[in-house]
Amino acid sequence: MAEHKHGTMDITVQEQTYTGFMTFVTRFCIAMVFFALFLAIFAT
């Protein structure tokens, strides 16, 4: 079995994926709030 040393793995790809995912979720939530406000104002 190979020896693993804690903290030696390159995680830049995982960090970029997480950052992209969080950006997407934030923008999606903001868009849904605006969409709900649009429906509340104009959909009567």
Helices and strands as residue ranges (DSSP letters): H 12-42
